[in-house]
Amino acid sequence: MHDVISFPAAPTQSIIEQYLVHAHPYPRSYQPAKLIALRRERGVMNRLYRTERELILRPGEPIAPQVQRLSLEQQQRLLGYIEARQNSFGFEEA
């Protein structure tokens, strides 16, 4: 496992910071890391985030049953992120 990995997140940075959720395709092409940094334009990284957990969601199925094992606060952040992301940038199939 790597200590730190960075992701390009310029267009979705504000949504990620608001909900503290980052979406990535599954299976991912990069190694897991203890900390992540999100790159803005020109590669600028302002902070490190600790990964709390990874959750694999199946887009074709209802989301609520898939997130029941999360705390209420985590569910609210995740569902808020999904709604904001769908209304702005959407998601790729994976």
Biotite code that builds the C-alpha atoms (Angstrom):
import biotite.structure as struc

atoms = struc.array([
    struc.Atom([0.000, 0.000, 0.000], chain_id="A", res_id=1, res_name="MET", atom_name="CA", element="C"),
    struc.Atom([1.262, 3.476, -0.887], chain_id="A", res_id=2, res_name="HIS", atom_name="CA", element="C"),
    struc.Atom([1.407, 6.268, 1.686], chain_id="A", res_id=3, res_name="ASP", atom_name="CA", element="C"),
    struc.Atom([-0.009, 8.977, -0.623], chain_id="A", res_id=4, res_name="VAL", atom_name="CA", element="C"),
    struc.Atom([-1.609, 8.979, -4.057], chain_id="A", res_id=5, res_name="ILE", atom_name="CA", element="C"),
    struc.Atom([-2.999, 11.944, -5.996], chain_id="A", res_id=6, res_name="SER", atom_name="CA", element="C"),
    struc.Atom([-6.003, 12.141, -8.293], chain_id="A", res_id=7, res_name="PHE", atom_name="CA", element="C"),
    struc.Atom([-6.947, 14.768, -10.871], chain_id="A", res_id=8, res_name="PRO", atom_name="CA", element="C"),
    struc.Atom([-10.146, 16.316, -9.519], chain_id="A", res_id=9, res_name="ALA", atom_name="CA", element="C"),
    struc.Atom([-10.307, 19.854, -10.897], chain_id="A", res_id=10, res_name="ALA", atom_name="CA", element="C"),
    struc.Atom([-13.908, 19.834, -12.188], chain_id="A", res_id=11, res_name="PRO", atom_name="CA", element="C"),
    struc.Atom([-15.326, 17.867, -9.238], chain_id="A", res_id=12, res_name="THR", atom_name="CA", element="C"),
    struc.Atom([-13.122, 19.352, -6.494], chain_id="A", res_id=13, res_name="GLN", atom_name="CA", element="C"),
    struc.Atom([-15.862, 21.473, -4.887], chain_id="A", res_id=14, res_name="SER", atom_name="CA", element="C"),
    struc.Atom([-18.304, 18.537, -4.686], chain_id="A", res_id=15, res_name="ILE", atom_name="CA", element="C"),
    struc.Atom([-15.613, 16.276, -3.215], chain_id="A", res_id=16, res_name="ILE", atom_name="CA", element="C"),
    struc.Atom([-14.696, 18.898, -0.590], chain_id="A", res_id=17, res_name="GLU", atom_name="CA", element="C"),
    struc.Atom([-18.342, 19.569, 0.295], chain_id="A", res_id=18, res_name="GLN", atom_name="CA", element="C"),
    struc.Atom([-19.285, 15.920, 0.860], chain_id="A", res_id=19, res_name="TYR", atom_name="CA", element="C"),
    struc.Atom([-15.837, 14.396, 1.576], chain_id="A", res_id=20, res_name="LEU", atom_name="CA", element="C"),
    struc.Atom([-16.537, 11.679, -0.995], chain_id="A", res_id=21, res_name="VAL", atom_name="CA", element="C"),
    struc.Atom([-14.498, 10.757, -4.063], chain_id="A", res_id=22, res_name="HIS", atom_name="CA", element="C"),
    struc.Atom([-15.791, 8.410, -6.770], chain_id="A", res_id=23, res_name="ALA", atom_name="CA", element="C"),
    struc.Atom([-13.539, 6.265, -8.924], chain_id="A", res_id=24, res_name="HIS", atom_name="CA", element="C"),
    struc.Atom([-14.123, 3.463, -11.432], chain_id="A", res_id=25, res_name="PRO", atom_name="CA", element="C"),
    struc.Atom([-14.108, -0.113, -10.196], chain_id="A", res_id=26, res_name="TYR", atom_name="CA", element="C"),
    struc.Atom([-11.913, -1.995, -10.590], chain_id="A", res_id=27, res_name="PRO", atom_name="CA", element="C"),
    struc.Atom([-9.460, 0.841, -10.244], chain_id="A", res_id=28, res_name="ARG", atom_name="CA", element="C"),
    struc.Atom([-6.164, 0.964, -12.087], chain_id="A", res_id=29, res_name="SER", atom_name="CA", element="C"),
    struc.Atom([-4.118, 2.356, -9.197], chain_id="A", res_id=30, res_name="TYR", atom_name="CA", element="C"),
    struc.Atom([-2.877, 0.970, -5.886], chain_id="A", res_id=31, res_name="GLN", atom_name="CA", element="C"),
    struc.Atom([-4.636, 1.728, -2.580], chain_id="A", res_id=32, res_name="PRO", atom_name="CA", element="C"),
    struc.Atom([-3.093, 4.426, -0.379], chain_id="A", res_id=33, res_name="ALA", atom_name="CA", element="C"),
    struc.Atom([-3.357, 5.612, 3.219], chain_id="A", res_id=34, res_name="LYS", atom_name="CA", element="C"),
    struc.Atom([-3.803, 9.241, 2.139], chain_id="A", res_id=35, res_name="LEU", atom_name="CA", element="C"),
    struc.Atom([-5.066, 10.892, -1.028], chain_id="A", res_id=36, res_name="ILE", atom_name="CA", element="C"),
    struc.Atom([-4.466, 14.340, -2.492], chain_id="A", res_id=37, res_name="ALA", atom_name="CA", element="C"),
    struc.Atom([-6.749, 15.908, -5.084], chain_id="A", res_id=38, res_name="LEU", atom_name="CA", element="C"),
    struc.Atom([-5.081, 17.833, -7.896], chain_id="A", res_id=39, res_name="ARG", atom_name="CA", element="C"),
    struc.Atom([-6.531, 21.108, -9.107], chain_id="A", res_id=40, res_name="ARG", atom_name="CA", element="C"),
    struc.Atom([-5.557, 22.865, -12.322], chain_id="A", res_id=41, res_name="GLU", atom_name="CA", element="C"),
    struc.Atom([-1.813, 22.782, -13.034], chain_id="A", res_id=42, res_name="ARG", atom_name="CA", element="C"),
    struc.Atom([-1.343, 19.995, -10.469], chain_id="A", res_id=43, res_name="GLY", atom_name="CA", element="C"),
    struc.Atom([-1.851, 22.089, -7.330], chain_id="A", res_id=44, res_name="VAL", atom_name="CA", element="C"),
    struc.Atom([-2.689, 20.033, -4.221], chain_id="A", res_id=45, res_name="MET", atom_name="CA", element="C"),
    struc.Atom([-3.910, 21.886, -1.118], chain_id="A", res_id=46, res_name="ASN", atom_name="CA", element="C"),
    struc.Atom([-4.542, 19.139, 1.429], chain_id="A", res_id=47, res_name="ARG", atom_name="CA", element="C"),
    struc.Atom([-4.351, 15.449, 2.205], chain_id="A", res_id=48, res_name="LEU", atom_name="CA", element="C"),
    struc.Atom([-7.382, 13.295, 2.968], chain_id="A", res_id=49, res_name="TYR", atom_name="CA", element="C"),
    struc.Atom([-7.397, 10.084, 4.955], chain_id="A", res_id=50, res_name="ARG", atom_name="CA", element="C"),
    struc.Atom([-9.367, 7.283, 3.358], chain_id="A", res_id=51, res_name="THR", atom_name="CA", element="C"),
    struc.Atom([-12.113, 6.169, 5.732], chain_id="A", res_id=52, res_name="GLU", atom_name="CA", element="C"),
    struc.Atom([-13.452, 3.308, 3.663], chain_id="A", res_id=53, res_name="ARG", atom_name="CA", element="C"),
    struc.Atom([-14.053, 2.147, 0.146], chain_id="A", res_id=54, res_name="GLU", atom_name="CA", element="C"),
    struc.Atom([-17.574, 1.272, -0.885], chain_id="A", res_id=55, res_name="LEU", atom_name="CA", element="C"),
    struc.Atom([-18.402, -0.387, -4.191], chain_id="A", res_id=56, res_name="ILE", atom_name="CA", element="C"),
    struc.Atom([-21.871, 0.577, -5.402], chain_id="A", res_id=57, res_name="LEU", atom_name="CA", element="C"),
    struc.Atom([-23.794, -1.073, -8.195], chain_id="A", res_id=58, res_name="ARG", atom_name="CA", element="C"),
    struc.Atom([-25.266, 1.743, -10.312], chain_id="A", res_id=59, res_name="PRO", atom_name="CA", element="C"),
    struc.Atom([-28.162, -0.316, -11.685], chain_id="A", res_id=60, res_name="GLY", atom_name="CA", element="C"),
    struc.Atom([-29.504, -1.109, -8.196], chain_id="A", res_id=61, res_name="GLU", atom_name="CA", element="C"),
    struc.Atom([-31.171, 1.153, -5.604], chain_id="A", res_id=62, res_name="PRO", atom_name="CA", element="C"),
    struc.Atom([-28.521, 2.977, -3.562], chain_id="A", res_id=63, res_name="ILE", atom_name="CA", element="C"),
    struc.Atom([-30.245, 3.126, -0.136], chain_id="A", res_id=64, res_name="ALA", atom_name="CA", element="C"),
    struc.Atom([-29.980, -0.632, 0.614], chain_id="A", res_id=65, res_name="PRO", atom_name="CA", element="C"),
    struc.Atom([-26.311, -0.595, -0.442], chain_id="A", res_id=66, res_name="GLN", atom_name="CA", element="C"),
    struc.Atom([-25.377, 2.095, 2.105], chain_id="A", res_id=67, res_name="VAL", atom_name="CA", element="C"),
    struc.Atom([-27.346, 0.884, 5.141], chain_id="A", res_id=68, res_name="GLN", atom_name="CA", element="C"),
    struc.Atom([-24.223, -0.302, 6.955], chain_id="A", res_id=69, res_name="ARG", atom_name="CA", element="C"),
    struc.Atom([-22.818, 3.255, 6.997], chain_id="A", res_id=70, res_name="LEU", atom_name="CA", element="C"),
    struc.Atom([-23.480, 5.729, 9.797], chain_id="A", res_id=71, res_name="SER", atom_name="CA", element="C"),
    struc.Atom([-26.331, 8.182, 9.206], chain_id="A", res_id=72, res_name="LEU", atom_name="CA", element="C"),
    struc.Atom([-23.818, 11.009, 8.695], chain_id="A", res_id=73, res_name="GLU", atom_name="CA", element="C"),
    struc.Atom([-21.897, 8.940, 6.120], chain_id="A", res_id=74, res_name="GLN", atom_name="CA", element="C"),
    struc.Atom([-25.119, 8.028, 4.320], chain_id="A", res_id=75, res_name="GLN", atom_name="CA", element="C"),
    struc.Atom([-26.159, 11.687, 4.121], chain_id="A", res_id=76, res_name="GLN", atom_name="CA", element="C"),
    struc.Atom([-22.760, 12.740, 2.754], chain_id="A", res_id=77, res_name="ARG", atom_name="CA", element="C"),
    struc.Atom([-22.679, 9.906, 0.212], chain_id="A", res_id=78, res_name="LEU", atom_name="CA", element="C"),
    struc.Atom([-26.245, 10.424, -1.013], chain_id="A", res_id=79, res_name="LEU", atom_name="CA", element="C"),
    struc.Atom([-25.680, 14.195, -1.203], chain_id="A", res_id=80, res_name="GLY", atom_name="CA", element="C"),
    struc.Atom([-22.509, 13.612, -3.240], chain_id="A", res_id=81, res_name="TYR", atom_name="CA", element="C"),
    struc.Atom([-24.266, 11.217, -5.626], chain_id="A", res_id=82, res_name="ILE", atom_name="CA", element="C"),
    struc.Atom([-27.117, 13.679, -6.229], chain_id="A", res_id=83, res_name="GLU", atom_name="CA", element="C"),
    struc.Atom([-24.776, 16.652, -6.741], chain_id="A", res_id=84, res_name="ALA", atom_name="CA", element="C"),
    struc.Atom([-22.526, 14.653, -9.046], chain_id="A", res_id=85, res_name="ARG", atom_name="CA", element="C"),
    struc.Atom([-25.433, 13.326, -11.139], chain_id="A", res_id=86, res_name="GLN", atom_name="CA", element="C"),
    struc.Atom([-26.806, 16.867, -11.502], chain_id="A", res_id=87, res_name="ASN", atom_name="CA", element="C"),
    struc.Atom([-23.477, 18.307, -12.616], chain_id="A", res_id=88, res_name="SER", atom_name="CA", element="C"),
    struc.Atom([-20.920, 15.919, -14.098], chain_id="A", res_id=89, res_name="PHE", atom_name="CA", element="C"),
    struc.Atom([-22.653, 12.546, -14.017], chain_id="A", res_id=90, res_name="GLY", atom_name="CA", element="C"),
    struc.Atom([-20.877, 9.223, -13.692], chain_id="A", res_id=91, res_name="PHE", atom_name="CA", element="C"),
    struc.Atom([-19.221, 6.934, -16.193], chain_id="A", res_id=92, res_name="GLU", atom_name="CA", element="C"),
    struc.Atom([-20.582, 3.394, -16.433], chain_id="A", res_id=93, res_name="GLU", atom_name="CA", element="C"),
    struc.Atom([-17.917, 1.856, -14.144], chain_id="A", res_id=94, res_name="ALA", atom_name="CA", element="C"),
])
